[in-house]
Amino acid sequence: MLDDAVLLDNHLAFLAAHRGHIRRAADGIEVVGADDFFSCWIPLTADVDVPEGTAAVRLVPWSGEGWEERLTAAGFEPAEVLVHMEAPADEATGEPLEAIASDEDAEAFAEVQADAFLGEDDADVDWWRQELRKMALRNYRAPDQSLYLLRVDGNPASITLVFRTADVFGIYAVATKPAYRGRGLASELLGQARRDAAGGRLTLQVVGGSAAERLYLKLGFRPVFRSPHFRRPA
């Protein structure tokens, strides 16, 4: 089971680079998010108390027994479940893609990300647009990351990000602007992720029971472990 902890490590490295920072201890991991939604505490043993002031707890299979009952008794409620998935890093067809290499393309990457994931009536939408732009500009040159952008008729259309930790390659930010969906752009980007991961482990996370989970199952990904979240009521 601990062999699969490297998949969690990849996700935490992504969160540290793009969503906040990580504090590690022997008995738990604290994720301090740029937005409260991403903040949580992850127990690494059953013999530890929930830190004071914790609003969200994320469990992993090696957290130990009895946590769900303890959290429910402490007033936490079940929330989303992240499913860590893995697929063989097979050879991909089609032409290789180049990672973005300019501020202009980094800003276009953030534009697609915002248009695909945010609604104009979402809370803090302007803050999130600025944050996504800042993260893309900060990270696209990082040696452990490859940000990919596809354009249609010169217009930014679809993106993904591959984050490397040792021999694990995590897929993040798979997104296509609504006007360009259904054209196979995301599949082309996933093909590039498979190229990047050749000889390693290719992984991603989805919300359990979502359309994304069903899609990736069809694309050859398999569930490796589930990571349930528990949150205190607001």
Disulfide bonds with the S-S distance in Angstrom:
none
